[in-house]
């Protein structure tokens, strides 16, 4: 039971990390273009 839950948890954690990194990159790009 725990291993099934843990796999799903880790997968969504990776998705969240990649999305956050992409958002940070977009923010940095916008700030660099605007200033």
mmCIF entry with sequence, helices, sheets and N, C-alpha, C, O atoms, coordinates in Angstrom:
data_MODEL
# 
_entry.id   MODEL 
# 
_entity.id                         1 
_entity.type                       polymer 
_entity.pdbx_number_of_molecules   1 
# 
_entity_poly.entity_id                      1 
_entity_poly.type                           'polypeptide(L)' 
_entity_poly.nstd_linkage                   no 
_entity_poly.nstd_monomer                   no 
_entity_poly.pdbx_seq_one_letter_code       
;(UNK)(UNK)(UNK)(UNK)(UNK)(UNK)(UNK)(UNK)(UNK)(UNK)(UNK)(UNK)(UNK)(UNK)(UNK)(UNK)
(UNK)(UNK)(UNK)(UNK)(UNK)(UNK)(UNK)(UNK)(UNK)(UNK)(UNK)(UNK)(UNK)(UNK)(UNK)(UNK)
(UNK)(UNK)(UNK)
;
_entity_poly.pdbx_seq_one_letter_code_can   XXXXXXXXXXXXXXXXXXXXXXXXXXXXXXXXXXX 
_entity_poly.pdbx_strand_id                 A 
# 
loop_
_entity_poly_seq.entity_id 
_entity_poly_seq.num 
_entity_poly_seq.mon_id 
_entity_poly_seq.hetero 
1 1  UNK n 
1 2  UNK n 
1 3  UNK n 
1 4  UNK n 
1 5  UNK n 
1 6  UNK n 
1 7  UNK n 
1 8  UNK n 
1 9  UNK n 
1 10 UNK n 
1 11 UNK n 
1 12 UNK n 
1 13 UNK n 
1 14 UNK n 
1 15 UNK n 
1 16 UNK n 
1 17 UNK n 
1 18 UNK n 
1 19 UNK n 
1 20 UNK n 
1 21 UNK n 
1 22 UNK n 
1 23 UNK n 
1 24 UNK n 
1 25 UNK n 
1 26 UNK n 
1 27 UNK n 
1 28 UNK n 
1 29 UNK n 
1 30 UNK n 
1 31 UNK n 
1 32 UNK n 
1 33 UNK n 
1 34 UNK n 
1 35 UNK n 
# 
_struct_asym.id          A 
_struct_asym.entity_id   1 
# 
_struct_conf.conf_type_id            HELX_P 
_struct_conf.id                      HELX_P1 
_struct_conf.pdbx_PDB_helix_id       AA1 
_struct_conf.beg_label_comp_id       UNK 
_struct_conf.beg_label_asym_id       A 
_struct_conf.beg_label_seq_id        2 
_struct_conf.pdbx_beg_PDB_ins_code   ? 
_struct_conf.end_label_comp_id       UNK 
_struct_conf.end_label_asym_id       A 
_struct_conf.end_label_seq_id        34 
_struct_conf.pdbx_end_PDB_ins_code   ? 
_struct_conf.beg_auth_comp_id        UNK 
_struct_conf.beg_auth_asym_id        A 
_struct_conf.beg_auth_seq_id         2 
_struct_conf.end_auth_comp_id        UNK 
_struct_conf.end_auth_asym_id        A 
_struct_conf.end_auth_seq_id         34 
_struct_conf.pdbx_PDB_helix_class    1 
_struct_conf.details                 ? 
_struct_conf.pdbx_PDB_helix_length   33 
# 
_struct_conf_type.id          HELX_P 
_struct_conf_type.criteria    ? 
_struct_conf_type.reference   ? 
# 
loop_
_atom_site.group_PDB 
_atom_site.id 
_atom_site.type_symbol 
_atom_site.label_atom_id 
_atom_site.label_alt_id 
_atom_site.label_comp_id 
_atom_site.label_asym_id 
_atom_site.label_entity_id 
_atom_site.label_seq_id 
_atom_site.pdbx_PDB_ins_code 
_atom_site.Cartn_x 
_atom_site.Cartn_y 
_atom_site.Cartn_z 
_atom_site.occupancy 
_atom_site.B_iso_or_equiv 
_atom_site.pdbx_formal_charge 
_atom_site.auth_seq_id 
_atom_site.auth_comp_id 
_atom_site.auth_asym_id 
_atom_site.auth_atom_id 
_atom_site.pdbx_PDB_model_num 
ATOM 1   N N  . UNK A 1 1  ? 0.831  -1.199 0.000   1.00 0.00 ? 1  UNK A N  1 
ATOM 2   C CA . UNK A 1 1  ? 0.000  0.000  0.000   1.00 0.00 ? 1  UNK A CA 1 
ATOM 3   C C  . UNK A 1 1  ? 0.871  1.258  0.000   1.00 0.00 ? 1  UNK A C  1 
ATOM 4   O O  . UNK A 1 1  ? 0.669  2.160  -0.813  1.00 0.00 ? 1  UNK A O  1 
ATOM 5   N N  . UNK A 1 2  ? 1.825  1.308  0.904   1.00 0.00 ? 2  UNK A N  1 
ATOM 6   C CA . UNK A 1 2  ? 2.659  2.506  1.012   1.00 0.00 ? 2  UNK A CA 1 
ATOM 7   C C  . UNK A 1 2  ? 3.488  2.719  -0.247  1.00 0.00 ? 2  UNK A C  1 
ATOM 8   O O  . UNK A 1 2  ? 3.634  3.852  -0.705  1.00 0.00 ? 2  UNK A O  1 
ATOM 9   N N  . UNK A 1 3  ? 4.032  1.647  -0.809  1.00 0.00 ? 3  UNK A N  1 
ATOM 10  C CA . UNK A 1 3  ? 4.889  1.802  -1.990  1.00 0.00 ? 3  UNK A CA 1 
ATOM 11  C C  . UNK A 1 3  ? 4.098  2.349  -3.176  1.00 0.00 ? 3  UNK A C  1 
ATOM 12  O O  . UNK A 1 3  ? 4.612  3.148  -3.958  1.00 0.00 ? 3  UNK A O  1 
ATOM 13  N N  . UNK A 1 4  ? 2.837  1.910  -3.305  1.00 0.00 ? 4  UNK A N  1 
ATOM 14  C CA . UNK A 1 4  ? 1.998  2.437  -4.388  1.00 0.00 ? 4  UNK A CA 1 
ATOM 15  C C  . UNK A 1 4  ? 1.762  3.931  -4.200  1.00 0.00 ? 4  UNK A C  1 
ATOM 16  O O  . UNK A 1 4  ? 1.882  4.715  -5.142  1.00 0.00 ? 4  UNK A O  1 
ATOM 17  N N  . UNK A 1 5  ? 1.427  4.309  -2.984  1.00 0.00 ? 5  UNK A N  1 
ATOM 18  C CA . UNK A 1 5  ? 1.180  5.721  -2.676  1.00 0.00 ? 5  UNK A CA 1 
ATOM 19  C C  . UNK A 1 5  ? 2.451  6.540  -2.860  1.00 0.00 ? 5  UNK A C  1 
ATOM 20  O O  . UNK A 1 5  ? 2.420  7.657  -3.377  1.00 0.00 ? 5  UNK A O  1 
ATOM 21  N N  . UNK A 1 6  ? 3.570  5.963  -2.425  1.00 0.00 ? 6  UNK A N  1 
ATOM 22  C CA . UNK A 1 6  ? 4.841  6.688  -2.488  1.00 0.00 ? 6  UNK A CA 1 
ATOM 23  C C  . UNK A 1 6  ? 5.269  6.937  -3.930  1.00 0.00 ? 6  UNK A C  1 
ATOM 24  O O  . UNK A 1 6  ? 5.776  8.012  -4.250  1.00 0.00 ? 6  UNK A O  1 
ATOM 25  N N  . UNK A 1 7  ? 5.067  5.953  -4.800  1.00 0.00 ? 7  UNK A N  1 
ATOM 26  C CA . UNK A 1 7  ? 5.411  6.138  -6.216  1.00 0.00 ? 7  UNK A CA 1 
ATOM 27  C C  . UNK A 1 7  ? 4.617  7.287  -6.821  1.00 0.00 ? 7  UNK A C  1 
ATOM 28  O O  . UNK A 1 7  ? 5.160  8.126  -7.541  1.00 0.00 ? 7  UNK A O  1 
ATOM 29  N N  . UNK A 1 8  ? 3.324  7.309  -6.516  1.00 0.00 ? 8  UNK A N  1 
ATOM 30  C CA . UNK A 1 8  ? 2.472  8.378  -7.043  1.00 0.00 ? 8  UNK A CA 1 
ATOM 31  C C  . UNK A 1 8  ? 2.900  9.728  -6.480  1.00 0.00 ? 8  UNK A C  1 
ATOM 32  O O  . UNK A 1 8  ? 2.934  10.729 -7.197  1.00 0.00 ? 8  UNK A O  1 
ATOM 33  N N  . UNK A 1 9  ? 3.224  9.745  -5.197  1.00 0.00 ? 9  UNK A N  1 
ATOM 34  C CA . UNK A 1 9  ? 3.660  10.980 -4.529  1.00 0.00 ? 9  UNK A CA 1 
ATOM 35  C C  . UNK A 1 9  ? 4.932  11.521 -5.181  1.00 0.00 ? 9  UNK A C  1 
ATOM 36  O O  . UNK A 1 9  ? 5.031  12.713 -5.470  1.00 0.00 ? 9  UNK A O  1 
ATOM 37  N N  . UNK A 1 10 ? 5.907  10.633 -5.412  1.00 0.00 ? 10 UNK A N  1 
ATOM 38  C CA . UNK A 1 10 ? 7.185  11.043 -5.997  1.00 0.00 ? 10 UNK A CA 1 
ATOM 39  C C  . UNK A 1 10 ? 6.976  11.546 -7.420  1.00 0.00 ? 10 UNK A C  1 
ATOM 40  O O  . UNK A 1 10 ? 7.577  12.542 -7.824  1.00 0.00 ? 10 UNK A O  1 
ATOM 41  N N  . UNK A 1 11 ? 6.128  10.861 -8.180  1.00 0.00 ? 11 UNK A N  1 
ATOM 42  C CA . UNK A 1 11 ? 5.876  11.287 -9.559  1.00 0.00 ? 11 UNK A CA 1 
ATOM 43  C C  . UNK A 1 11 ? 5.307  12.703 -9.591  1.00 0.00 ? 11 UNK A C  1 
ATOM 44  O O  . UNK A 1 11 ? 5.774  13.538 -10.366 1.00 0.00 ? 11 UNK A O  1 
ATOM 45  N N  . UNK A 1 12 ? 4.297  12.984 -8.753  1.00 0.00 ? 12 UNK A N  1 
ATOM 46  C CA . UNK A 1 12 ? 3.709  14.328 -8.744  1.00 0.00 ? 12 UNK A CA 1 
ATOM 47  C C  . UNK A 1 12 ? 4.670  15.358 -8.165  1.00 0.00 ? 12 UNK A C  1 
ATOM 48  O O  . UNK A 1 12 ? 4.616  16.534 -8.525  1.00 0.00 ? 12 UNK A O  1 
ATOM 49  N N  . UNK A 1 13 ? 5.545  14.920 -7.273  1.00 0.00 ? 13 UNK A N  1 
ATOM 50  C CA . UNK A 1 13 ? 6.561  15.831 -6.742  1.00 0.00 ? 13 UNK A CA 1 
ATOM 51  C C  . UNK A 1 13 ? 7.508  16.274 -7.859  1.00 0.00 ? 13 UNK A C  1 
ATOM 52  O O  . UNK A 1 13 ? 7.886  17.444 -7.924  1.00 0.00 ? 13 UNK A O  1 
ATOM 53  N N  . UNK A 1 14 ? 7.889  15.351 -8.729  1.00 0.00 ? 14 UNK A N  1 
ATOM 54  C CA . UNK A 1 14 ? 8.760  15.679 -9.859  1.00 0.00 ? 14 UNK A CA 1 
ATOM 55  C C  . UNK A 1 14 ? 8.034  16.618 -10.818 1.00 0.00 ? 14 UNK A C  1 
ATOM 56  O O  . UNK A 1 14 ? 8.620  17.588 -11.298 1.00 0.00 ? 14 UNK A O  1 
ATOM 57  N N  . UNK A 1 15 ? 6.758  16.335 -11.100 1.00 0.00 ? 15 UNK A N  1 
ATOM 58  C CA . UNK A 1 15 ? 5.971  17.206 -11.979 1.00 0.00 ? 15 UNK A CA 1 
ATOM 59  C C  . UNK A 1 15 ? 5.909  18.615 -11.401 1.00 0.00 ? 15 UNK A C  1 
ATOM 60  O O  . UNK A 1 15 ? 6.072  19.599 -12.124 1.00 0.00 ? 15 UNK A O  1 
ATOM 61  N N  . UNK A 1 16 ? 5.673  18.705 -10.104 1.00 0.00 ? 16 UNK A N  1 
ATOM 62  C CA . UNK A 1 16 ? 5.582  20.012 -9.445  1.00 0.00 ? 16 UNK A CA 1 
ATOM 63  C C  . UNK A 1 16 ? 6.922  20.754 -9.511  1.00 0.00 ? 16 UNK A C  1 
ATOM 64  O O  . UNK A 1 16 ? 6.954  21.963 -9.744  1.00 0.00 ? 16 UNK A O  1 
ATOM 65  N N  . UNK A 1 17 ? 8.008  20.037 -9.309  1.00 0.00 ? 17 UNK A N  1 
ATOM 66  C CA . UNK A 1 17 ? 9.331  20.664 -9.352  1.00 0.00 ? 17 UNK A CA 1 
ATOM 67  C C  . UNK A 1 17 ? 9.650  21.184 -10.752 1.00 0.00 ? 17 UNK A C  1 
ATOM 68  O O  . UNK A 1 17 ? 10.160 22.295 -10.899 1.00 0.00 ? 17 UNK A O  1 
ATOM 69  N N  . UNK A 1 18 ? 9.352  20.391 -11.780 1.00 0.00 ? 18 UNK A N  1 
ATOM 70  C CA . UNK A 1 18 ? 9.624  20.810 -13.157 1.00 0.00 ? 18 UNK A CA 1 
ATOM 71  C C  . UNK A 1 18 ? 8.763  22.016 -13.521 1.00 0.00 ? 18 UNK A C  1 
ATOM 72  O O  . UNK A 1 18 ? 9.245  22.955 -14.156 1.00 0.00 ? 18 UNK A O  1 
ATOM 73  N N  . UNK A 1 19 ? 7.491  21.997 -13.123 1.00 0.00 ? 19 UNK A N  1 
ATOM 74  C CA . UNK A 1 19 ? 6.593  23.116 -13.414 1.00 0.00 ? 19 UNK A CA 1 
ATOM 75  C C  . UNK A 1 19 ? 7.061  24.386 -12.717 1.00 0.00 ? 19 UNK A C  1 
ATOM 76  O O  . UNK A 1 19 ? 7.049  25.465 -13.309 1.00 0.00 ? 19 UNK A O  1 
ATOM 77  N N  . UNK A 1 20 ? 7.470  24.259 -11.471 1.00 0.00 ? 20 UNK A N  1 
ATOM 78  C CA . UNK A 1 20 ? 7.954  25.427 -10.731 1.00 0.00 ? 20 UNK A CA 1 
ATOM 79  C C  . UNK A 1 20 ? 9.225  25.988 -11.358 1.00 0.00 ? 20 UNK A C  1 
ATOM 80  O O  . UNK A 1 20 ? 9.395  27.204 -11.442 1.00 0.00 ? 20 UNK A O  1 
ATOM 81  N N  . UNK A 1 21 ? 10.108 25.114 -11.793 1.00 0.00 ? 21 UNK A N  1 
ATOM 82  C CA . UNK A 1 21 ? 11.342 25.561 -12.437 1.00 0.00 ? 21 UNK A CA 1 
ATOM 83  C C  . UNK A 1 21 ? 11.039 26.279 -13.749 1.00 0.00 ? 21 UNK A C  1 
ATOM 84  O O  . UNK A 1 21 ? 11.648 27.304 -14.053 1.00 0.00 ? 21 UNK A O  1 
ATOM 85  N N  . UNK A 1 22 ? 10.101 25.743 -14.522 1.00 0.00 ? 22 UNK A N  1 
ATOM 86  C CA . UNK A 1 22 ? 9.715  26.391 -15.779 1.00 0.00 ? 22 UNK A CA 1 
ATOM 87  C C  . UNK A 1 22 ? 9.091  27.755 -15.508 1.00 0.00 ? 22 UNK A C  1 
ATOM 88  O O  . UNK A 1 22 ? 9.368  28.716 -16.226 1.00 0.00 ? 22 UNK A O  1 
ATOM 89  N N  . UNK A 1 23 ? 8.254  27.847 -14.482 1.00 0.00 ? 23 UNK A N  1 
ATOM 90  C CA . UNK A 1 23 ? 7.627  29.124 -14.137 1.00 0.00 ? 23 UNK A CA 1 
ATOM 91  C C  . UNK A 1 23 ? 8.680  30.143 -13.715 1.00 0.00 ? 23 UNK A C  1 
ATOM 92  O O  . UNK A 1 23 ? 8.593  31.316 -14.078 1.00 0.00 ? 23 UNK A O  1 
ATOM 93  N N  . UNK A 1 24 ? 9.660  29.704 -12.960 1.00 0.00 ? 24 UNK A N  1 
ATOM 94  C CA . UNK A 1 24 ? 10.735 30.600 -12.543 1.00 0.00 ? 24 UNK A CA 1 
ATOM 95  C C  . UNK A 1 24 ? 11.538 31.082 -13.752 1.00 0.00 ? 24 UNK A C  1 
ATOM 96  O O  . UNK A 1 24 ? 11.921 32.250 -13.826 1.00 0.00 ? 24 UNK A O  1 
ATOM 97  N N  . UNK A 1 25 ? 11.786 30.185 -14.686 1.00 0.00 ? 25 UNK A N  1 
ATOM 98  C CA . UNK A 1 25 ? 12.484 30.570 -15.913 1.00 0.00 ? 25 UNK A CA 1 
ATOM 99  C C  . UNK A 1 25 ? 11.692 31.591 -16.718 1.00 0.00 ? 25 UNK A C  1 
ATOM 100 O O  . UNK A 1 25 ? 12.263 32.547 -17.243 1.00 0.00 ? 25 UNK A O  1 
ATOM 101 N N  . UNK A 1 26 ? 10.378 31.393 -16.819 1.00 0.00 ? 26 UNK A N  1 
ATOM 102 C CA . UNK A 1 26 ? 9.524  32.359 -17.527 1.00 0.00 ? 26 UNK A CA 1 
ATOM 103 C C  . UNK A 1 26 ? 9.549  33.708 -16.830 1.00 0.00 ? 26 UNK A C  1 
ATOM 104 O O  . UNK A 1 26 ? 9.637  34.746 -17.487 1.00 0.00 ? 26 UNK A O  1 
ATOM 105 N N  . UNK A 1 27 ? 9.474  33.703 -15.522 1.00 0.00 ? 27 UNK A N  1 
ATOM 106 C CA . UNK A 1 27 ? 9.507  34.951 -14.760 1.00 0.00 ? 27 UNK A CA 1 
ATOM 107 C C  . UNK A 1 27 ? 10.829 35.682 -14.975 1.00 0.00 ? 27 UNK A C  1 
ATOM 108 O O  . UNK A 1 27 ? 10.842 36.895 -15.183 1.00 0.00 ? 27 UNK A O  1 
ATOM 109 N N  . UNK A 1 28 ? 11.929 34.958 -14.926 1.00 0.00 ? 28 UNK A N  1 
ATOM 110 C CA . UNK A 1 28 ? 13.244 35.569 -15.127 1.00 0.00 ? 28 UNK A CA 1 
ATOM 111 C C  . UNK A 1 28 ? 13.356 36.154 -16.533 1.00 0.00 ? 28 UNK A C  1 
ATOM 112 O O  . UNK A 1 28 ? 13.918 37.234 -16.716 1.00 0.00 ? 28 UNK A O  1 
ATOM 113 N N  . UNK A 1 29 ? 12.821 35.439 -17.524 1.00 0.00 ? 29 UNK A N  1 
ATOM 114 C CA . UNK A 1 29 ? 12.859 35.931 -18.902 1.00 0.00 ? 29 UNK A CA 1 
ATOM 115 C C  . UNK A 1 29 ? 12.061 37.216 -19.045 1.00 0.00 ? 29 UNK A C  1 
ATOM 116 O O  . UNK A 1 29 ? 12.526 38.176 -19.659 1.00 0.00 ? 29 UNK A O  1 
ATOM 117 N N  . UNK A 1 30 ? 10.868 37.237 -18.482 1.00 0.00 ? 30 UNK A N  1 
ATOM 118 C CA . UNK A 1 30 ? 10.021 38.433 -18.556 1.00 0.00 ? 30 UNK A CA 1 
ATOM 119 C C  . UNK A 1 30 ? 10.697 39.606 -17.856 1.00 0.00 ? 30 UNK A C  1 
ATOM 120 O O  . UNK A 1 30 ? 10.698 40.723 -18.375 1.00 0.00 ? 30 UNK A O  1 
ATOM 121 N N  . UNK A 1 31 ? 11.264 39.363 -16.697 1.00 0.00 ? 31 UNK A N  1 
ATOM 122 C CA . UNK A 1 31 ? 11.935 40.443 -15.975 1.00 0.00 ? 31 UNK A CA 1 
ATOM 123 C C  . UNK A 1 31 ? 13.152 40.958 -16.747 1.00 0.00 ? 31 UNK A C  1 
ATOM 124 O O  . UNK A 1 31 ? 13.440 42.155 -16.722 1.00 0.00 ? 31 UNK A O  1 
ATOM 125 N N  . UNK A 1 32 ? 13.858 40.072 -17.425 1.00 0.00 ? 32 UNK A N  1 
ATOM 126 C CA . UNK A 1 32 ? 15.024 40.486 -18.201 1.00 0.00 ? 32 UNK A CA 1 
ATOM 127 C C  . UNK A 1 32 ? 14.602 41.300 -19.426 1.00 0.00 ? 32 UNK A C  1 
ATOM 128 O O  . UNK A 1 32 ? 15.288 42.248 -19.806 1.00 0.00 ? 32 UNK A O  1 
ATOM 129 N N  . UNK A 1 33 ? 13.480 40.935 -20.043 1.00 0.00 ? 33 UNK A N  1 
ATOM 130 C CA . UNK A 1 33 ? 13.011 41.638 -21.235 1.00 0.00 ? 33 UNK A CA 1 
ATOM 131 C C  . UNK A 1 33 ? 12.463 43.010 -20.863 1.00 0.00 ? 33 UNK A C  1 
ATOM 132 O O  . UNK A 1 33 ? 12.701 43.986 -21.574 1.00 0.00 ? 33 UNK A O  1 
ATOM 133 N N  . UNK A 1 34 ? 11.732 43.092 -19.753 1.00 0.00 ? 34 UNK A N  1 
ATOM 134 C CA . UNK A 1 34 ? 11.086 44.338 -19.349 1.00 0.00 ? 34 UNK A CA 1 
ATOM 135 C C  . UNK A 1 34 ? 12.110 45.367 -18.886 1.00 0.00 ? 34 UNK A C  1 
ATOM 136 O O  . UNK A 1 34 ? 11.975 46.555 -19.179 1.00 0.00 ? 34 UNK A O  1 
ATOM 137 N N  . UNK A 1 35 ? 13.126 44.918 -18.170 1.00 0.00 ? 35 UNK A N  1 
ATOM 138 C CA . UNK A 1 35 ? 14.075 45.897 -17.604 1.00 0.00 ? 35 UNK A CA 1 
ATOM 139 C C  . UNK A 1 35 ? 15.234 46.215 -18.519 1.00 0.00 ? 35 UNK A C  1 
ATOM 140 O O  . UNK A 1 35 ? 16.098 47.018 -18.165 1.00 0.00 ? 35 UNK A O  1 
# 
